[in-house]
Amino acid sequence: MNLFKWKDKIEYIIFMPSTTIHFPEKILKRLDEAAREHGMSRNRYVLKACEEALDKEEGKWPEGFFSADMKEEDLSILRKATMKMDHEIYSHGRNRGAPLL
């Protein structure tokens, strides 16, 4: 058995940071059913769904969305407000990082 072949998978499992997500019961039941149908754990199913969404670049604004018919002053205010909002969201996050082994 070639241990180097498994090295990346082992590091991925051991060093993967964890997080907690709260789902309403109705969604959690649907999630569990879908994961079971695909022969995956709930965690693996959620991870795959997140990867697919990120690969599709969901949530990105269309090119030129904020600049269409907008004065530079208004665009500047919007950018500053967005930066402030991002800062507030990230500064109040509770990422505990990877568990100590």
N, C-alpha and C positions, 0 to 999 in steps of 0.2 A: 504494500500500500504506500502510495506517495503522499507523505504528510504535507509537502508544500502545496499540493493540490487543494487541500482542505484548510490551509492557513488563513486565507481571506474569509472563509465562512466561519471559522472559529472566532476570529477577531470580531467579525460582524455581530455574532451572538453575544460574546462576552462584553464588548465595549460599546454596544448600542445604548445610547441614552434612553431613558424611559419618560413617559408622560402619562397624565391621566386625562381622559376625556369623559365628560358626563353626557349621556344620551337619555332622552325620554324613553320610557319602557317600550312604547309602541315601535320606535325606530330600532331599539336594541333587539327586539324580537325579529324584525325584518332582516336586520343585519346578521343575526345568528342563522336564520334560515338560508340567506344567500351564501354565507360562508360554508354552511353544511353542503349546500347544493354543488358548490365548487370544490368540495373536499379540502377546505382550508380551515385553519384556526381563525377565530375572530380577529386576532391581532394581525395575522398575515393578510387577511382580506382587507382590513382597513388600510394597512400599509400599501398594498397594491392599488387600492382606489386612490389614495393620496398621490402615489407616484404617477398614475395615469392622469390625474387632474393637473398635476404640475407639468407633465410632459405636454399636455394640450395648451399650456399657458392660460388656463382659465383664470379669470379675475383680472387680467391685464386690460388696461384701457386701450381702445383702438387708437392707432396713430393719428395725432392731430386732434384728438377729442377735446382737449382743454384749450386749444389755441383757436378753434373755429369761432370767428366773430367775437372774440373776447379782447377787451382792451388789455394792454400790458400791465397796467396797474391792478386790474382785477385778477389777472393770471398770477401776478406776484403774491397777492393776498391769498389766493387759493393754494399756491405752493407752500407758503409759510404755514397756513392752517393744516395742511396735510402733514408737513414735517412735525408740527407740534402734536398732532393726533398720533402719528406713528410713535413718537417718543413716549407719550403717555401710555400707549398700549404696551409697548415693550418694557417700559420701566416698572410696570405693575405685574408683569408676568411672574410666574412662580416656578420656573424651570429649575428643578433640583439637580440636574445633571445626571451623569452616570453613577450607578451605585458603587460604593466602595467594596472591593472584594477582599 
